[in-house]
């Protein structure tokens, strides 16, 4: 019996393949040692509170990279577009999101043009989310790397609460966790389009190396 999560993911995967489905071989790694070649595009994938931003900062300390945090870009766009707003309508949030992502893509393109590695810090839960980023930035990078942070759901929720996230942000963990876990059961099917995919155990230390 197919549940709604599988149905939604199957539909999303079909869309993702239409958006971006390069004929390339992807290597998959279950280890906490990440090799990042120069001029790479590294997409961090995981639920809120999984440790993506912490990992991005660690990579920045060990290597010369540009960290693009979608949450920070979104917050900046919100302050610029609606500085005095106490409540935002859905269409306003969607407008901010579009502006934020356009700015993030621009920043990534400029960094990659200088042969700088880009760490793209976003949810990336659905195949179409990842395919859109790859499609927008294709031909700009030498290699595309996906790093998936697999974190215990309760730990992610507690971390989100402790750092003062909104209730909606914390609820997003519950909404996205199962979808990510389902894909991790069959990574070669769902995590496509990248040269390398690293599935990281968030509880262990991560080492960054250049090939």
Secondary structure, DSSP 8 states (H G I E B T S, - for coil): ---HHHHHHHHHHHHHHHH-------EEE-SSEEE--TTEEEEEE--TTSSHHHHHHHHHHHS-EEEEEHHHHHHHHHHHH-TT-SS--HHHHHHHHHHHHHHHHHHHHHHHHTT-EEEEES---SHHHHHHHHHHHTTS-SEEEEEEEE--HHHHHHHHHHTT--HHHHHHHHHHHHHHHHHHTTHHHHS-S-SEEEEEETTS--EEE--
